[in-house]
Amino acid sequence: MGSGKVIWRLSIQGGNESMEEKVVNAIQDEYPDDFSWCYGCGRLNSDGHHFRTGWDGEQTVTIFQPEEKHMALPGFVYGGIIASLIDCHGTGSAALALHRKNGHEPGEGTEPPRFVTASLNVEFLKPTPDRVPLKAVGTVQEIHPKKWKVSAEVFAEGAICARGEVVAVVMPDSFLKK
């Protein structure tokens, strides 16, 4: 279990060592091309954020490195980025949970279910510093076979900056190409 996991990687640049967290086998890697265009998590959207969500034990994790263009004002991340991170983390987490419930894990090559956001609630707890990795950590709860709730917290340098809740529903067939 848990093949869509978080790993640590040691980077050495200019004699400086740093540890970097990375999600491997993210659920978004398994989405078919037709559903990989989301501005937040779509791997095929060249202008998007490319959020990637995987398992870390029984919790879900998405790691994102904001850039200067994501600035609200010098030193801080724009709140819309935080909301987008929580939103895509929520739908990705719901997809992970249902995929696992169906007996699959990311990286196996089985197409996962896709979710859309039914509701999004974000609470900003403190200003979020820029240019440091942000880590969304979520817990998933099934409400109904087609409806899941994800509670998420966003951390920067180990401090919680925001929390949110996403209610995600299985993507309706009407979203599919005819």
C-alpha positions in Angstrom: 0.0 0.0 0.0 0.9 3.6 -0.4 2.9 3.6 -3.6 2.0 7.2 -4.3 4.3 8.3 -1.5 6.4 11.2 -0.3 10.2 10.8 -0.4 13.1 13.0 0.8 15.9 13.9 -1.5 19.3 15.4 -0.5 20.4 18.2 -2.8 23.9 19.6 -2.7 24.5 22.9 -4.6 27.5 25.1 -4.2 28.6 23.1 -1.1 25.2 23.6 0.6 23.1 20.6 1.5 19.3 20.8 1.7 16.6 18.2 2.1 13.7 18.3 -0.4 10.4 16.5 -0.1 8.9 15.2 -3.3 5.7 13.3 -4.1 6.3 10.3 -6.3 3.6 8.4 -8.2 1.1 11.3 -7.7 -2.6 10.5 -8.5 -2.5 13.3 -11.1 0.1 11.3 -13.1 -2.6 8.7 -13.7 -5.3 11.1 -15.0 -6.0 10.6 -18.7 -4.9 13.4 -21.0 -8.5 14.7 -21.5 -8.6 15.5 -17.7 -5.0 16.8 -17.2 -5.6 20.4 -18.1 -6.6 21.9 -14.7 -4.7 25.1 -13.9 -3.9 23.8 -10.5 -3.0 20.1 -11.0 -3.1 19.5 -14.7 0.2 18.0 -15.9 -0.5 19.1 -19.5 -1.2 22.8 -18.6 2.1 24.5 -19.3 1.0 27.6 -17.4 -0.4 25.7 -14.4 0.9 25.0 -11.0 1.3 21.2 -11.5 0.2 20.3 -7.9 1.0 16.6 -7.3 -0.8 14.6 -4.5 0.3 11.3 -3.0 0.0 9.2 0.2 2.2 9.7 3.3 0.9 6.9 5.5 -2.8 7.4 5.9 -2.6 11.1 5.1 -2.3 12.8 1.7 0.4 15.3 0.8 0.9 17.9 -1.9 4.1 20.0 -2.0 4.4 23.2 -3.9 7.2 25.7 -4.4 5.8 29.2 -4.9 7.6 31.5 -7.3 8.0 35.3 -7.3 4.9 35.5 -9.6 2.8 34.0 -6.8 3.5 37.0 -4.5 0.8 39.0 -2.7 3.3 41.5 -1.5 7.0 41.2 -1.0 7.7 38.2 1.3 4.2 36.6 1.2 2.3 34.2 -1.0 -1.0 35.4 -2.6 -4.0 33.8 -0.9 -5.5 32.6 -4.1 -2.6 30.2 -4.5 -3.3 28.8 -1.1 -6.9 28.3 -2.0 -6.0 26.6 -5.3 -3.5 24.4 -3.4 -6.2 23.3 -0.9 -8.8 22.8 -3.7 -6.6 20.6 -5.9 -5.2 18.8 -2.9 -8.8 18.0 -1.9 -9.9 16.6 -5.2 -6.6 14.7 -5.6 -6.9 13.3 -2.1 -10.5 12.1 -2.8 -9.3 10.4 -6.0 -6.5 8.7 -4.0 -8.9 7.5 -1.4 -11.5 6.1 -3.8 -8.7 4.6 -6.0 -7.3 2.8 -2.9 -10.8 1.7 -1.8 -11.2 0.2 -5.3 -7.9 -1.8 -4.7 -5.5 0.4 -6.7 -2.6 2.7 -6.0 -0.9 5.3 -8.2 1.8 3.9 -10.4 0.0 0.7 -11.2 -1.3 2.1 -14.5 -5.0 1.8 -13.5 -7.0 4.9 -14.4 -8.2 6.6 -11.1 -11.6 8.2 -10.6 -11.8 11.9 -11.2 -13.4 14.4 -8.8 -14.7 17.9 -9.0 -15.1 20.4 -6.1 -18.6 20.7 -4.6 -17.5 23.1 -1.9 -14.3 24.8 -0.7 -13.7 26.5 2.6 -10.4 28.2 3.4 -9.3 29.7 6.6 -6.1 31.8 6.5 -4.3 31.6 9.9 -1.2 33.6 9.3 0.6 35.2 6.4 2.3 32.6 4.3 6.0 33.3 3.5 7.1 33.1 -0.1 9.9 31.2 -1.7 9.7 28.3 0.7 8.0 25.0 -0.1 4.4 24.7 1.0 3.0 21.4 2.2 -0.7 20.6 2.2 -1.5 17.6 4.4 -5.0 16.1 4.3 -7.2 13.5 5.9 -10.0 12.0 3.8 -13.5 10.9 4.9 -16.1 9.2 2.8 -19.5 10.8 3.1 -21.2 8.9 0.3 -19.8 6.5 -2.4 -19.6 9.5 -4.7 -18.9 12.3 -2.2 -15.8 12.7 0.0 -14.6 15.3 2.5 -11.0 16.3 2.8 -9.6 18.4 5.7 -6.3 20.0 4.8 -3.7 22.1 6.5 -1.0 24.1 4.7 2.4 24.4 6.2 5.4 26.7 5.4 8.7 25.9 7.2 6.8 23.6 9.6 4.3 26.3 10.7 0.6 26.0 9.8 -0.5 29.0 7.7 -4.0 27.9 6.4 -6.5 25.1 6.8 -9.4 24.2 4.6 -12.1 21.7 3.8 -13.0 20.4 0.4 -16.1 18.4 -0.4 -15.4 16.6 -3.6 -17.8 14.6 -5.8 -17.1 12.0 -8.5 -16.9 13.8 -11.8 -20.3 13.5 -13.5 -20.5 11.6 -16.8 -21.7 14.9 -18.4 -18.1 16.2 -18.1 -16.9 13.4 -20.4 -16.3 14.0 -24.1 -19.0 12.6 -26.3 
